[in-house]
Amino acid sequence: MSTATIIDGKKFSATLRGRIAEEVTRLKNDHNLTPGLAVVLVGEDPASQVYVRSKGKQTLEAGMNSYEHKMPAETTQEELLAKVEELNNDPAVHGILVQLPVPDHIDDHAIINAIDPNKDVDGFHVINSGRLATGARGASAPMIPCTPLGSIMLLKDHLGDLSGKTAVVVGRSNIVGKPMAQLLLQESCTVTIAHSRTKDLADVVRQADIVVAAVGRPEMVKGDWIKPGATVIDVGINRIEVDGKNKLVGDVATAEAMEHAGAITPVPGGVGPMTIACLLANTLTAASRQNGLEEPNLL
């Protein structure tokens, strides 16, 4: 009999977007400032096109300005770098996001690190990564990657104080795994980063009060890997075929995990909606910082 609480990211993200819209209205009224987010899409990747449309729609719904720049797949790296530089220099643009993946002939690291770190609302720039790793605060605080930021918000909302808890992050990517571990460390968790080559991975995961699965493999984390009562954040979004139909599943075998976990995020409807909401939150934060204004507290 499943007993796990479902952590509703869709509901939480709707509340967060509401708070962001209120802050945007306040910025407009008090400071004549409208946060602006520029999204650059290179090529015709279908999933990326869906993401970009969704980001643009939610940006406008929050009262922000949305700037979409669609470039053909044959765009050169130099042309894309020139577009990034143009946006870096545009005072109406407070956040810049280059939708990944970019075509193979373009070096995504070069593009990411060409973005002004203060406009890097994805939080992927090496300067923001370093600021996060060193726990920088105040004027040098990092822009935090959106998916880990959304995940830590869900954890704190559900569990409250995370101090002293044992956390295992399955996955070591620069986009989710590593920044997630840094955020958990900042909350005074004891953190292990595990991955597909970790010896006795199931036993490592069983030690965790908090499991964050971000490995990109459908239902890799099995139910009996979960410590009874643990909180599970499933970052994975994988398309698999079931009975001839496409189905979205996470990195955790959800039905099995619910027999053991105390709480779990569903896929879809868990971490996914939080990612775009946190992109808007980062854009709001960036606009405030760039204009010397106090950052809104959205937590």
C-alpha positions in Angstrom: 0.0 0.0 0.0 1.6 3.3 -1.1 1.9 5.9 1.7 4.2 8.5 0.2 3.1 12.1 0.1 3.1 13.6 -3.4 5.1 16.8 -3.6 3.1 18.9 -6.0 5.5 21.0 -8.0 2.8 22.3 -10.3 0.9 23.8 -7.3 4.0 25.3 -5.7 5.3 26.7 -9.0 1.9 28.4 -9.6 2.1 30.1 -6.2 5.7 31.1 -6.9 4.8 32.6 -10.3 2.1 34.6 -8.5 4.6 36.1 -6.1 6.9 36.9 -9.0 4.1 38.7 -10.8 3.4 40.8 -7.7 7.1 41.8 -7.5 7.2 42.6 -11.2 4.2 44.9 -10.7 5.9 46.5 -7.7 9.1 47.1 -9.7 7.0 48.7 -12.5 5.1 50.9 -10.2 7.9 52.0 -7.8 10.9 52.1 -10.2 9.5 52.1 -13.7 11.4 48.9 -14.3 10.2 45.9 -16.3 12.4 42.8 -16.1 13.3 41.5 -19.6 14.3 37.9 -20.5 15.9 37.1 -23.8 15.9 33.5 -25.1 18.0 32.5 -28.0 17.1 29.3 -30.0 19.4 28.0 -32.6 18.0 25.4 -35.0 14.8 23.4 -35.1 15.0 21.0 -32.2 11.3 20.1 -31.5 11.6 19.8 -27.7 13.6 23.1 -27.5 10.9 24.8 -29.5 8.2 23.7 -27.0 10.4 24.8 -24.1 11.0 28.2 -25.7 7.3 28.8 -26.4 6.4 27.8 -22.8 9.1 30.1 -21.4 7.9 33.0 -23.5 4.3 32.5 -22.5 5.1 32.4 -18.8 7.4 35.3 -19.0 4.6 37.5 -20.4 2.1 36.1 -17.9 4.4 37.3 -15.1 4.4 40.8 -16.6 7.9 40.7 -17.9 9.2 41.5 -21.3 10.0 38.5 -23.5 12.6 38.7 -26.3 12.8 35.6 -28.5 15.7 35.3 -31.0 15.4 32.3 -33.4 18.5 31.6 -35.4 18.9 28.9 -38.2 20.7 25.7 -37.5 23.6 26.8 -39.8 24.3 29.8 -37.6 28.1 30.0 -37.0 29.6 30.2 -33.5 30.8 33.7 -34.3 27.3 34.8 -35.2 25.9 33.4 -32.0 28.6 35.0 -29.9 27.8 38.3 -31.6 24.1 37.9 -30.7 25.1 37.2 -27.1 27.3 40.3 -27.0 24.4 42.4 -28.4 22.1 41.1 -25.6 24.9 41.7 -23.0 24.9 45.3 -24.0 21.1 45.8 -24.1 19.9 47.5 -20.9 16.3 46.2 -21.5 17.5 42.6 -21.2 18.2 41.5 -17.6 18.4 37.8 -18.3 19.9 35.8 -21.2 19.2 32.1 -21.9 20.7 30.2 -24.9 18.5 27.2 -25.2 20.5 23.9 -25.1 21.4 21.8 -27.0 23.0 24.0 -29.7 24.0 22.4 -33.0 27.2 20.2 -32.9 29.4 22.7 -34.6 29.0 25.2 -31.8 30.9 25.0 -28.5 28.2 25.4 -25.9 30.8 26.1 -23.1 32.1 29.1 -25.2 28.6 30.4 -25.6 27.6 30.0 -22.0 30.7 31.7 -20.7 30.2 34.6 -23.2 27.0 35.6 -21.4 27.4 38.4 -18.8 27.4 36.4 -15.5 25.0 38.9 -14.0 22.5 38.1 -16.9 23.2 34.4 -16.8 19.8 33.3 -15.5 20.5 29.7 -16.2 23.4 29.9 -13.7 25.8 27.9 -15.9 28.6 30.5 -16.3 31.8 29.4 -14.7 31.8 32.5 -12.5 28.3 31.6 -11.1 29.4 28.0 -10.6 32.4 29.2 -8.6 30.3 31.7 -6.6 27.9 28.9 -5.7 30.7 26.5 -4.8 32.3 29.0 -2.5 29.1 30.1 -0.9 29.4 33.7 -2.1 26.8 36.1 -0.6 25.7 39.7 -1.0 26.8 41.6 -4.2 28.7 38.5 -5.4 25.9 36.0 -4.8 25.5 33.5 -7.7 22.7 33.1 -10.1 21.6 29.5 -9.2 20.7 27.0 -11.8 16.9 26.7 -12.1 16.3 23.0 -11.6 18.4 22.7 -8.4 16.9 26.0 -7.1 13.4 24.6 -7.7 14.4 21.3 -6.1 15.8 22.9 -2.9 12.6 25.1 -2.7 10.4 22.0 -2.8 12.6 20.2 -0.2 12.5 23.2 2.2 8.8 23.7 1.8 8.1 20.0 2.6 10.8 19.3 5.3 11.5 22.7 6.7 15.0 22.7 8.2 17.3 20.4 6.3 20.2 20.7 8.7 21.9 17.4 9.6 20.0 15.3 7.0 21.9 12.8 4.9 21.5 13.5 1.2 22.5 11.5 -1.9 22.5 13.1 -5.3 22.5 10.6 -8.1 24.1 12.3 -11.1 27.1 14.6 -11.4 26.2 17.0 -14.2 27.2 20.7 -14.1 23.5 21.6 -14.7 21.9 19.6 -11.9 24.0 17.2 -9.9 26.9 19.4 -8.8 24.9 22.6 -8.1 22.3 20.5 -6.2 25.0 19.1 -4.0 26.3 22.6 -3.2 22.8 23.8 -2.3 22.3 20.9 0.0 25.7 21.5 1.6 24.6 25.1 2.2 21.6 23.8 4.1 24.0 21.8 6.3 23.2 18.4 4.9 25.8 15.6 4.7 26.0 15.1 1.0 27.2 12.3 -1.3 27.3 12.6 -5.1 26.8 9.2 -6.6 26.5 8.2 -10.3 26.1 5.2 -12.6 29.6 4.0 -11.8 29.3 4.2 -8.0 30.0 0.8 -6.4 27.0 -0.6 -4.5 24.9 2.3 -5.7 21.7 0.9 -4.2 23.3 0.6 -0.7 24.6 4.2 -1.0 21.1 5.5 -1.8 19.6 3.5 1.1 21.5 5.7 3.5 19.8 8.9 2.4 17.1 10.9 4.1 17.0 12.9 0.9 17.4 11.4 -2.6 17.8 13.6 -5.6 17.8 11.5 -8.8 19.3 13.4 -11.8 21.0 10.7 -13.9 18.9 10.8 -17.1 18.1 7.0 -17.1 14.4 5.9 -17.0 13.4 4.5 -13.7 17.0 3.6 -12.7 16.4 4.2 -9.0 14.4 1.3 -7.8 11.9 1.3 -4.9 13.9 -0.9 -2.6 16.8 1.5 -2.9 14.8 4.1 -0.9 15.2 4.3 2.9 11.8 4.1 4.6 10.4 7.6 5.0 13.0 9.3 2.8 12.1 12.3 0.6 12.7 11.7 -3.1 13.2 14.5 -5.7 13.0 13.0 -9.2 14.6 15.4 -11.7 14.5 13.0 -14.6 12.2 13.5 -17.6 12.5 10.5 -20.0 10.2 9.5 -22.8 9.7 5.7 -23.1 7.3 3.6 -25.2 4.6 1.7 -23.3 2.1 -0.4 -25.4 3.0 1.6 -28.4 2.4 5.0 -26.7 4.9 7.6 -25.5 5.0 8.0 -21.7 7.0 10.4 -19.5 8.8 8.8 -16.6 11.4 10.0 -14.2 14.7 8.5 -13.1 12.9 6.8 -10.2 10.6 3.8 -10.4 7.8 5.9 -8.9 5.2 3.2 -8.1 7.8 1.1 -6.3 9.4 4.1 -4.6 6.0 5.1 -3.1 6.0 1.9 -1.1 9.1 3.1 0.8 9.4 6.9 0.5 7.8 9.4 2.9 7.4 11.9 0.0 8.2 12.0 -3.7 7.9 14.4 -6.6 5.9 13.0 -9.6 6.9 13.0 -13.2 5.4 15.0 -14.8 4.2 17.7 -12.4 7.1 17.7 -9.9 10.4 19.4 -10.6 9.6 20.3 -14.2 7.2 23.2 -13.5 9.6 24.6 -10.9 12.4 25.0 -13.5 10.6 27.7 -15.5 9.2 29.4 -12.4 12.8 29.6 -11.1 13.9 31.0 -14.4 11.5 33.8 -13.9 12.6 34.2 -10.3 16.3 34.5 -11.5 15.3 37.1 -14.1 13.5 39.2 -11.4 16.6 38.8 -9.2 18.9 39.8 -12.0 16.8 42.9 -12.8 16.9 44.0 -9.2 20.6 43.5 -8.8 21.5 45.3 -12.1 19.5 48.3 -10.9 20.9 48.4 -7.4 17.5 47.4 -5.8 16.9 45.0 -2.9 16.3 41.5 -4.1 12.8 40.1 -3.5 12.5 37.2 -1.1 10.5 34.6 -2.9 11.0 31.7 -0.5 
